């Protein structure tokens, strides 16, 4: 069973260094997050995911951890984390921390001890070859010449992120240093992972988003042993922390749910279907794709089947067992959703995401249409992603209300465009994207037919055509969602997408009034360009 609160969860992702700076040092922090909980409550979200906030050299924005048990001083203290969990809980929020189980920083004391020539208790906590001249092994990224130990270590991502040793599913007999998953080193690391998780669960977090969740056990065809590892973790959580959630960065929901995760993301670098929705951008524009347009592009040249053919199969495979998590974007995705899109365009994107099954995730600032800043130098390993990690824009002005620090000391620069998107500007405009997103979140949370596990069925989704129409239903209520993100108006007629006796009092819950009407042979949906609606078809008698 999934934690009960996931059913109505709407998540908000916070990149802590860019959200709100409380002490004027130019970097966001946990007290800054606490100060904005009322804003998040007004937005309507009820769950938060915070990117890594643990002690780190910050060569990879905190995904290079040097102490799993301590909040990074630039963000505050463990006491601040405890207060954040308490304040969030008092407002009905659940907080997921970002768990990085596959690697540490090379500055971590565990790794520094593991580098020693003399064997010690940490020697087998990381993946080491048996020679400093073993430079190339298929499937591993080996780093040579770093340690006094006569060996190369495997890096999980960047060179400074040594892989923790969870063993090999199929150790290669040619390499005796490849340990099985039940060897003492891998078993110790597995116990440490549980200790880390329990430390933060006891403090008050509600679970974890798990970074690179599929990367733990090496040489693991079909993720056999990685699946067994996460199933053990899930069984422990079900027993001791049943309301705690695990959401994976796997982008393979069938595998992730099978492995015990409550939810898994579809991401553009793992799902061609998801990428076809938003990030096959206009040819020649930011993030342009030479192979076509996204479906949510006003030109109207997208193909919704690229998404539906993938999604419908996944949905049927994991239905009733876990959640597919769709997101507006995240810290790894460029460009931001708001880049090259108008508020009307973005409304259609949000209406889709907030009406689909699973748990939706909103990347900070997407609710006001923040844009990627192109051409920034890499910051803390951000590389091409850096421009999607700029400070939250709360007000107008040089520092956008993010910090009291001089602009040259900000973590990253603010959007330099005149009238850049910001919360204060949109708060005063009832037709702003911010207000529209609030109304859509309120609609989702008010109707169980839009919740995570409510039934989903495509009503109209044709190759190369518009609109997209789908049905959501639960507790005797049926809702129809129609979306036309293209410039041209559309009108289609279809048979009634339900069975059984039902009153036919169509009610517009959001969007185009009277866009859905009853005709002699079924229902007609008529939508102007770049518009949509959510319609109640009544309740079963």
N, C-alpha and C positions, 0 to 999 in steps of 0.2 A: 504494500500500500504506500502511496505517496503521502507526505505530510499534508494535513488537511488544508493548510493555508495556501498551498501552491495552486489550488483550484481557482482562486480569484486574484492571484498575484499579478501585479504589473511592476516590473523591475526598472530601476534607474541605476545606470552604471556611473560611478564616480571615479575619475582619475584624480587621486587626492592632491597631487602636486599642482593641479590646474583648476581646482574647484573654488576654493575660497581661502584666502590668506588672513589669518586672525592677528598675526603679530608683526606684520609689516616687513618681513624678510624677503618678500617676493615669491614665496613658495606656499602653496596651499597646505592645509594641515587639518588634523582631526577636530580641534575646536572650531575651525572654520566650517567644517561639515555640520557640526552640532548647531551652529548659528543659522544654518539654512534648512534645518529639518521642517520648520513651519512652511517654508516655500514648497518643499517636496510634498508635504501633507496637503497643501492647497492645490498642487498639481494633480493629486489623486493617486500617485503611486503608493504602494504599500510594502515594497521590498527594495533593498539596495544591494548592489554589488560594488565593493571597493577594491580597486586594483592593489597590488601588494604594498603594504605600509610597514613592513618589517625592516629591521636594520640591514643596511646594504651599502656597498660602495657606489651604487646607482650608475653602473656602466650600462645596464639595460633597464633603466627606469624602475628598479626594484625587483625585477625578475632574477636578480643575482643576490640571493639572500645570504647574509653573514651571521644572522642570529634569528632563528624562527620564533623565539620566545620574547622578543623585545620590539616594541614600536620604534621605528627610526626616529631619532631625536628631532629631525627637521619636521616631523609630523606631530610630535608631542610625546606622550608617555603611555605606558600601559594603563595608568589611571584614566587618561583621556579616552582610551579605547573602551574601558569599562563604562565610563559615563556615556559615551556614544551609544553603546548597546542599551543602556538603561533608558536614555532619552528617546531612542528609537522605539523601544518596546512600549513606552508610555504613550506613544502616538500610533501604535498599532503596526509598526514596521518590523520587518525581519531583515537582518543584515547578513549577507554572505561575504566572507573574506576570500581573497584570492590565494589558493593553495598552490605552491610550486613544489611538487613532490619529486620531480625527475632529476633535479640538479641543484647545486648551491653556487654561491660565488667562490672563486678560487681564494678569496680572503677569509672564508669560513674556517674557524679553528679546526673543525673536523678534517677539512681538506689539507690544511697546513700540516697537521699531524700525519695524515695519510701519505704526504710527500716524503716523509723521512725515510732515510736508508734503512734504519733499524726497524724491524717489524714491531708493530704496536697494535693496540685494540682498534685503531681506525684504519689500518692498512687495507682491509677488505671492504671498507664502506663505499669505495668508489671503484670505477672500472679502470683497471690498469693492465697493460700488457706485461710480459715478463722480460722485455728488453727495450732499451731506449732507441733501438734501431728498427723496431716493428712499427713502421710508419703508415702502412696501408692495410686495412682489413675491410672487406666489403660490408657495408651497412653501418660502419662506425666512422666518426670524425675524430682522428687521433691527433693529439698535441704532443710534440716531442721537445726535449731539451728544457723543460720547465723546472723539474724537481731534481733534488739530489738523488732520489730514487732512480735506479737504472730501469726506467719503464716509461711508456707513453700513457697518457690518460685519455679517455674518451670524453669529448665535449658533447653536451646535449644540444647546444644551439651555438652561441658565440664561444670563442676560445676560452673565455674566463668563466664558463659555466660547466664545470666538471660533472659528469653524470654519476649520480648515486647508483650503487650496485644493487639492483634487484635480481641479478642473475640472468642467465640465458635459458630460454625455453628449450633450445636444442644446442647445447654446447658443442663446438666443433672440436673433435678429438685431436686435431692438428695443433690446437692452441690450449694447452692445459690450464692456462690462466682464466679461461672462460668457465665461471662457476655455475652450477645448477641453482635453480631458484630455492632449493632447500638447504643450500650451504650456509654455514654460520654467518658469513658477512651479509648476504641478502636477507636472511631472516632477522638479523639485528636491525638493518635499515627499515624493514617492514614494521618492526615494533616501534621504532622511533617515529615513523610517520603517524602511527596511531596516537602516540604520546603528544605529538605536536597538535593534532586535531583536537584531542581531548582538552588540552590546555586552553584553547580558545573557545571551545564549546562550554566549558565550565565558566569561563569569564562572561559568556552571554551571547556569542554569535550564534546564528541560526543555521550555519552550514558553510559550504564552500563551493566556489567556482574553481574547477581544477584545471590548471594550466597543463597543456601537452599531456593529457590524461592517458593517451595510448602509447607513450614513449618509454614506459618504465622497464619492462622486461625486454631484453634484446633478443634478436634472432627468434622472433615469436610469430611464426606464420599464423594468420587468422586471429592473432591476439589471444591465443589459448591461455597462456599463463598470466598475461596482464588481466584478462577477464577473471580468472580465479582470484587474483589479488584483490581486485575491486569488489568482487562478491563477498570476500571475507570482511572487507571494510563495511560494506552495506549491511551484512548480517549483524555486525557489532552495533552499527548505528540503529538498526531496527530494534535491537534489544535494549540498548542503553539511552539512545537519543532519537526516539522515533519521529520527532517533529523537526529533525534536522535534515536539510536538503543537500544533495550533491548534484551539481550541474557541470558537465564536462566540456572542455574544449577538445572535441574529437571530430566534429563535423561528419559523423557517421552514426546517426541515431540508432540504427538497428544494432550495431555493435555495442554502442555505449549503454543502451538500455539493457541489453543482454548481460552486460558487465555489472549491472547494479546501479547505474546512475538514474536519478529521477528525471533528468532532462539533458538534452544535448543540443548545441547550437548547429544551425546550418550557417556556413560562412562562405564568403566568395572564393576563398582559396581551397575549399574542400567540397563545394557544391556548385556545379555549373547552373543548376536550377535557381538557386538563390541569387547568384550573380546576374542572371538574366532579368531579374525583377528591377533592380535599381542601378546596376553598375556596368551595363552596356551603354555607356553614356554617348552623347552626341559625338559623332566622328569629328575629331579635331579639338574637342573640348577636354576639360580636365578629366583624367581617367578614361579617356576615350577607348573604345573597343572597335577595332577595324572590322569585326565580323558582324556588327549589327547594333540595333538600338535596344535599350531596356524596354520592358513592357510599360513601366511607369515613366514614359517619356511622351510629351505632348505631340510629337510628330506622328504617333500612332503606327509605328512600324515594328513594334515588339511582337513577341510570340509567347503567349502565356503557357502554351504547351511545354515549352522548355522547362518551366517550373513545375507545372502540374504533373507531367509524366513522371518526374522524380518524386514529387511530394506525395501524390496519392498512393504510390506504392509503399513509401516509407510510413505514411500515416496508417495504412492497413496493417503493416507489419508490427508496429509498436502500440497500436490502439489498445487502451486499457492497461498498459504496462508502464508507460512513461510519456514524456513530453518532448515535442520538437519545439525548440526555442528560436523564434525569429527576432531579429534585432534591427534597429535603425542603423547601427554601425557599432564600432568599438575602437579602441586605441590602436588596433592593428590594421584598420581599414581606411584606405584613402581612395577617392576623396570622401569627405563627409556627405551625408545625404542631402544637406542643404546647398551644396555647391552646384551652381547653374540651375537651381530650381526656384520657382516662385512659391509664395505661401499657398496658392491654390494647388500647385503640383504636390507640395509636401502634405497637404491635407489628404490627398488621395493615398499617398504612401502610408500615412498614419492610420487612415480608415481601414486599409487592408491589414496592417500589422496588428491593430487593436481589435480586429474582428475574427482573426484566425484562431484555431486551436493552439494549445500549448501555452507557454508563458512568454509574453512579449518583453523585450528589453529595450529601453530607451537610453541611448548614449547621451551623457550630459551635454546640454546645449543644442541637441537636435530639436528639442521642443520649441526653440526660438529660431531655428533655421541657421545656426552657425555654419560658417563655411571653412573649408580647408584653406590655409594660407600656403600658397605655392612658393617654392624656392628657398625655404628656410634651411639653414645649416642643420645637420643632425644634432639632436640633443639627447643625451643619455641613451644612445643606441637606437633612436627613433628612425634614423635614415629617412626614407621616403614617407614614413608615417608621421614625421614630426609635425607637419602642418595640420594634422587632425587632432593634435593634443594641446592646442593653445588654451589660455585661460578662459574660464567661463565669463561671459559678458553680462554683468548684472545691471550696469547703468551705462550712460554715455560718458565721455571723458577719456583721458589718456590711458588710465589703468582699468577702465570699465567696471569700477566697483569691486574688482577682484582683490586688490591690495592697496594699502596706503604707501607702498614703496615707490620710489621713483621708477619711471617706466623702464629705464635701462637696467634695473635690477629684477625685473619680472622674470619668472621662470621661462616664459616664451612671450613673444609680442602679441599685442591685441590686433584684431582686424583693423587695418588702416583706412578702410573705405568709409566715406562720410555716411552717417546714419546707420552704422553697422548694427546688426541684430542685437538687441539687449532686452533684458527682462523689464526694466522700468518703462521703456518705450512701448512694449507690447502690453504691459499691464493696463495702460491707459487707453488702449484700443480694443473695444469688445470684439472686433472682427479679426484680431491678430491671430497668428498661428498658435501662440501660447494659449489663448482662450479656446480655440478650436480643439487643441489637444486635450485641454482640461475637460471639455464636454465629451469628447470621445472616450477618455478614461472613465469618466463618471458613468457613461452609458454601459461600458463593458462591465464594470463592477456591479451595476444595478441589475444586470440580466444574466442569470445563470446559463442561459442559452448561448452566451458569448464566452463562458469560462473555459478553462483549459481542456476539460474532458468532454464538453458538450459535443454532440454529434456534428460531423462535417460532411457535406456532400456538394460536389460541383454541380451546378444547374446548367450553366453555360460557360464554356471555356474552350473556344475553337482556335485552331492554329491560325495565327496571323490576323485574328479578328478581335473586335471589342464589342461589348464590354466583357468583364468577368462577373459572373453571378454565382454565389454559393449560398447554401442553406446551413444554418446552425440551429440546433434544437436540443432542449433539455427540459425536464419537469413539465411536459405538456405544452411548452411554448416553442413556436417556430419563428425564426427570423430569417429574412432574406436580405443579403448584402449585395448591392450592385455597384460596380466601379467602372467608370469610364475616364481613365487618365489622359485620353487623346483629345486633341482640339475639336475634332468633328463630333457632332451629336450622333447618338445611336438610339435605335428603337428595335426591340425584339419581342416576340411573343413565344411563350413556352407553356407547356402543360403544368398543372398545379404540382409543385414539388413536395407533395405530402400525400398521405393516405389517411382514411378514417374521417369521421364526422368532425367538422371544425367550422366554427363561425368565421365568416369571411369579412370581417371588419378590419380592413387594412389600416394600419396606423403608421405614420411616418415617425420614426424615433430619432432619425438624424438625416440631414441632407435635403435633397430635392423633394419638396412637397408634391404629393400626388404623382410621383414618378412611377409608382406601381399601381396599376388599375386592373380591374377584373373585366375580362371579355368573354364572349360566348364559348370560345374554345380554349380558354386558359387565362393566363396573366400576361399583361404587357408592361414592359419596363422601358421607359423613355427617359433618357438622360442627356442633357446638354453636354457640350465639351467640357472636359476637366471637372467632372462632378460625380457624385455618388450618393448613395443613401442606404439606410438601414430601415427595414420595414417589418413590422410585426404582422403575422398572418393570423393572429388570434390564438386561442387555446383550444385543445381538444375538449369536447363535451364529455 
